[in-house]
Amino acid sequence: MKSIQDQKYSEQFFQNKGIKLHEITEFCFMKPYQPARYKSHIGTKVKYGAGILTLYLRGNHENAFSLKPSQHPERIIRYLLANGISFKNYHPGKRTIESLPEKTYNRASLYMFYFFVLFLTFIILAFWSLTLASEWKFIPGLLSFSAALYFLNMLLTRFCYLSTSDKELTIFSVGRVISHPYEDIIKVNFDFAREQNFTHIMELLDKNYNYRLYYIGRVSRKELDEIAVSLQNVGIDATCSLDREKRFYQDSIH
């Protein structure tokens, strides 16, 4: 069900993109976009990672966008569905197993250690700069402290790991635990992150079409297919869009 806010936001979004609602026949969301030369707009490139919205337009045309969580993909999805636009790559499922054993998917991360060292280094530099006799000591101190905050944010948000159980999917990161009951999840997709250092992501859509994005840097990419199958078995439309033999999207080493 769309709200007035969803309608206003989405109408403005499509107006800015030069797209009219009646031109859209169906859409895909949370799926990499591979352009067909004869269908896509000139200059359209392959799109992967989080929040990929592909619109299929009348006249056999396609257009794709990368939406950040701050761009409220959920408002656009609700607006399209409320106007009868088909969600092409959403395939509702049913639970096919009686119980799912609890399992945690967690690995050591060299990147996480690297960011921790950088965080610690800049914190030490920030406090050391305050001991200097120079009247300009606050400038390097402020710069070092800002860098430390950046790396702390990366540690808190970019290195999640996962746990599956019979009833819910749980996401763990430094200082927080988030649980999503299976009955509230309709779609999950795993893909490469567009930022090479963070390797891969999990995007999640709940039954109200609220969009969640998690950087799962502490989950082995070779286990993502297994997680997707487990989620499919409990009735979730789960997909794994990345090549598990690659470290990142542009990687040519298998």
Buried (B, 14 or more C-beta within 10 A) or exposed (E): EBEEEBBEBBEEBBEEEEBEBEBBBBBBBBBBBEBEEEBBEEEBEEBBBBBBBBBBBEEEBBBBBBBEBEBBBBBBBBBBBBEEBBBBBBEEBEEEEEEBEEEEBBEEBEBBEEBBEBBEBBBEBBEEBEEEEEEEBEEBBEBBBEBBBBBBEBBEBBBBBBBBBEBBBBBBBBEEEBEBEBBBBBBBBBBBBBBEEBBBBBBBBBEEBBBBBBBBBBBBBEBBBBBBEBBBBBBBBBBBBBEBEBBBBEEEEE
